[in-house]
Amino acid sequence: MSLGMSPATAATAVTGAVIGLPDFADLVDRVGPAVVNIRTTERPKQSSRANGLPGDDEMQELLRRFFGGQLPSPQGRGQRRQAPSDEPVNRGVGSGFILSADGYVLTNAHVVDGADEVFVTLTDKREFKAKVLGADTRTDVAVLKIEGDKLPFLLMGDSDKIRAGEWVIAIGSPFNLENTVTAGIISAKARDTGEYLPLIQSDVAVNPGNSGGPLINMRGEVIGINSQIATLSGGSNGISFAVPINEAIRVSDQLKKSGKVTRGRIGVQIGEVSKEVAESLGLKSAQGAEVSLVEPGGPADKAGIKAGDIILKFNGKPVNRSSDLPRLVGDTALDSKATVTLWRKGAELTLSVTVAELDGEKAAKGAKGKGGKAEPAAPAKANALGLKIEDLSAAQKADLRVDGGVVVTDVEGVAERAGLDEGDVLLQLNNVSIKDARQFNALVAKLDPKQASVVLVLRDGTTRFVSLRPSAK
C-alpha cells in the first residue's frame, strides 16, 4: 500500500494557487508623460576617433554603463556628413524623469558628463534646453532644470521598503527609441557592486539610452534610477542596476541647493574582515571594517582609532561589511560628533570622532619605512610560523609611528605560503601587541598548531591581518 498522497492531493500541492500576471497599461498611461528623453551635444574637439567609432576607453565605459551613444546616420553607403567645426554635434541620448511641476529633472551624472548643451524632450514632443544644476559621480546622480510650469511629474517611493520578487517597470529611450516600456522583477535589494552605495538589481531589460530613466513600482512610484548593466556585448543580459531613490533624493536636494554634494570622512583606509581573522580575534562573525591605515592627524587619529582595529558600529548603526562604513560616515553631518564602536584586543571599545569633510583628492596616507639598521635580537632559526625576525630600531619606530613590533628578515614554510615577505613589520599576534622579537617568539612557541592565528602586518604604510597556522613541533 502506498504511503504517498492521493492524486487529488498531489495535484493540489503541485499546482497551488494560480496568480495572474499584471497588466501594466494603466500604470504606463499614468506615469509615462513624466519620463523624458535627454539629448546632449558637444562642440567638436580633436579626437583620435575614426569614422565615428569610440576609442578603447569609451568602449570600456559602454560595456559598463549605457551612456546612450547615438548611432551615426549615414548620408549614402558607409558615409557620414561631417559637421562644420563651429557646429555642435550630438554626443548621446539618455533618459530622465520630472521631479516636480516646476521643471526639476533627475537623471544619471554620466548621461550629461562632458556635454556642452542638454535638451529635454517630453512625450508630447515639447523640447526644452536644460541647465545642469549639479552632478555627483559617486552616486551617478544629476539634477537638471527646465523652464516650464504645470509639468507632469512622478511620485517618489521608498527604496528601503522594496522586496525582492516584486514587479517593476522601466521607461526610457533605449537606442533613442523614446517611451519604451519594459517590465520585470526586483532581483536583489542591495547589490554591492563596489560603487559608493548598494544598488537595486532587477531583470528588467535595459539598454544604452535607458540611463537615467525611472524604475517604477506597481503603485506608480519611482524606487530607483536605472544606471548600469552587467554585459559583455553592450546589450541587455537581464541584469540591470538602479540607484536607490532614497539616496538619489538626498543627493538631489544638495545639488539643487549648492550644485555639489558634501560628505563626511574620518581619515581611515579599511578592508574586509575574513572568517579566519574573525575567529582568531574572538569575533562572533566575519563583520565590520578592518582599519588598515589611519591618516596622521586626521579625525580617526585624533579619536584614538588605530590600525588593526575592527570597526563594528558607526553612530550605533552596524557595519556588516567594510563598504557600509564610508556610506554611514558620508551621510553624517560635517563637524558633528559620532560614536565608533570597535573591536581591539578581544574587547569592544567605543570612541568619539569628529566628522570632517570628504575631499575628493584627500586620501589617508601613511609613512613608509626608511629602513635603517635594525638591532639584532632574533635567533637564526625560523620559529613555528616560519618567520625570522628582528627588533625595530628606535629610528624605525619613530618613522613608522609605532610603539613596538618586529621586522621580518626571512620567511619560509607557513609564513611564505601566507604571503608574508622580508621587510614586513608585525604589530600584533592574535589580540596581543608585539613589543620585541623575544616576546614574539615566546608567544609563537605557545600557539596551538590546531588553531589558526592572525598577525597584524604593516607593509608600505598600510596594515592587514594575515591568518597563519603554526607548524607542529
Buried (B, 14 or more C-beta within 10 A) or exposed (E): EEEEEEEEEEEEEEEEEEEEEEEBEEBBEEBBBBBBBBBBBBEEEEEEEEEBEBEEEBEEBBBBBBBBBBEEEEEEEEEEEEEEEEEBBBBBBBBBBBBEEBBBBBBBBBBBBEBEBBBBBBBEEEEBEBEBBBBBBBBBBBBBBBEBEEBBBBEBBEBEEBEEEBBBBBBBBBBBEBBBBBBBEBBBBBBEBEBBBBBBBBBBBBBBBBBBBBBBBEEBBBBBBBBBBBBEEBBBEBBBBBBBBBBBBBBBEBBBEEEEBEBBBBBBBBBBBBEBBBBBBEBEEBBBBBBBBBBEEBBBBBBBBBBBBBBBBBBEEEBBBBBBBBBBBBBBEEEEEBEBBBBBBEEEBEBEBBBBEBEEEEEBBBEEBEEBEBEEBBEEEBBBBBBBBBBBBEBBBEBBBBEBBBBBBBBEBBBBEBEBEEEBBBBBBBBEBBBBBBBBBEBBEEBEEEEBBBBBBBBEBBBBBBBBBBBEE
